[in-house]
Amino acid sequence: MEIDDLAHVLRAAKAITGETVFTIVGSQAILAQHPNAPAAMKMSMEVDIFPRSRPDLSDLIEGALGAESHFHATFGYHADGVGEETAILPRGWEDRAIVLEGHPLLEGAVAICPEIHDLCASKLMAFREKDRSWVETAVTTGLADPAAIAKRLDEIDRDPDGTRIHASRWVTALERQPDES
């Protein structure tokens, strides 16, 4: 996915919901801070999104722009209308968030996106292979610092599965890997 695709999803979500400010919590939030991120970090064709002040409208986004919708069939990417609870994020993430606004392609839509270290911590709380691979790419390409990710993991309060300790060990081990370049 590219920034133009993300902007298209935001415009469509704005048109469907009447809202202008959205939170993006999945991997494609990287586009707000690093639009030229490595392709491996932009492979997902879905945007995890909810209207900032009206998360209850996420179902509307899901229905109109979600997987297997006409929008998805036409453009090859889609929106997942998610809830505020979908991503497990560190305390204070909103103070560090990247705000994507003012771009002509957005047509007045605004995206609030977690900063890369908050996003990496959130992805590690899911701890799926694809999330670990995404974080590893962020680290190996120099976009993210493992020590900063570990610190953000320490700032996570919600840990329903006890994943945080495994994620912390994993990122600490990543930090200790020798540079192979």
N, C-alpha and C positions, 0 to 999 in steps of 0.2 A: 504494500500500500504506500502511496505517496501523499504528500501534504495536500495536493489538489483533490485526491479522493476523500481524505478526511474532511476537507472543507465542504465537499459535496454532501457528505453524510450530515454535517452540521447544518447546512442550509436546508436539507430535507427535513431534519428533525425540528428545526425552527418553523418551517412551513406547516408541519403536521400538528405541532403542539401549541404554537403561538408563543412559545417561550424563546428567550434569546440566549440565556446562559446555561451551559451544560457542563457536567463533570464527566471526564473520560478517565477510566481507571485501568484499562487493559494495556497491553503492549503497545498499541498504536498511539498512546499518550506520548511516546518518545518523540513523535513528529513535531510536537510543540517546541521542544528544547533542541532536538537534533534532527532536523528534517533530512539531513544527508547521512543519517545513521546507516550502518552496514545493512545490506539486503537481508541478512539473516535475522535482523531485528525488526524488519518490516514485512515479514512473510505473511503474517496473519491478514486475512481478508475481512476481519470483523472489527467493529468499534464498540467497546463496552461503554455505554453512555447512559446518563440519566439527566433530566432537567434539574438544575440546581435547586430551584425553589419549589418545584412540583415533581418530586420523584414518583408520585403516583401516576404520572403520565408515561412512565416507561413502557407500560403495556401497549400503549398507542404506538410508540416508536417500534417496538418489537413486531407488532402486527403489520405495520406498513412498510418497514424497512428491514425486517428480520430475515433470518435464513429461510430460503425457499420462497421469499416474497417476489413479487414482480420486480421490485427494485433490485433485489439480489440477482435475479435471472438476467436483468438488463445490463447491470454494471459489473457483476462479478465480485462485488463486495457488499457487506451488509452491516446493519447496526444490531447489536444485542442490547435491548432495553433492559438495563440491570437496576438493582436497588443500591441504596447507599451502603448496605451491609455486604455487598458482593466482594469488595476488596478489603483485605486486612492491611491497614496502613499505619505507619508510626504516628505517635502524638506529634502535633505541630506541622503535619505535612502541608496543611493549607497555607501556613505562613511562608512555606518555601515553594509553593506551587508555581508553575509556569502558566501564565495567562496568555492564551492565543486570541488576539483580537486585532481589529483594525485592518486586517488584510482584505483587499478588495474582493477576493474570492469568498470570503465569509459572509458578505452582505449583511453585516450587523450581528451575526452569531458570534458567541464568545465561548471558548473552551477553557476550563480550569483543569490542569493536568498535573499529576504528581511529578516532582523533580526526579531526576534519574535514580538517585540513591533511594528515595522513598519508593519508587516504582520497582526497583530491584528487590528491596525488602519485601514488598507486597507479593511479588512473583515467587520469592523463596518461601513465603508462607503457604503458597499452593503446593510447592515442592514437586511439581510434575517434571518429568524429563525435559519437556519443551521449555519450561520456565527456567530450569537450571542452565540449559543450553543458551537461552537468551541472556541470562545474567553473565554467564561465562564470556559470551561475545562482547558484552558491554565492558567487562573488565579487560579482556585481552586486547581490545582496540583502544583502550585508554579513556573511554567515555565515563567509566565508573571506577571508584576506588574501593577495594574490598574492605578496608578498615572503616570507611564511611558507611558502607552497607551494614557491616557488623554493628556499628553504633546505632543505626536506624532500627535494626532488628531488636536491640535492647529497649527501644522506645515503643515497642508494640505491646499493647495491653491485652488484646483479644487473641487468645491462643487455644481455640477449642480442641484441637487435636494434639497439642503438645509438640507441634512442629518447630517452634522457634529454636529450641536447643539443637535440633538436627540441622536446621538452616544455618545457625551460627557456626557450628562445627564445619559445615560444608564450605561456607564462605571464608572461614579462617584458613582452611586447608588450601583453598584457591589462592589466597593471599601468599601462602608460603611456597607455592610452586615456583620453580626457577624460571626466569625469563628465557624462552627458547629462541629468541630472535638473535 
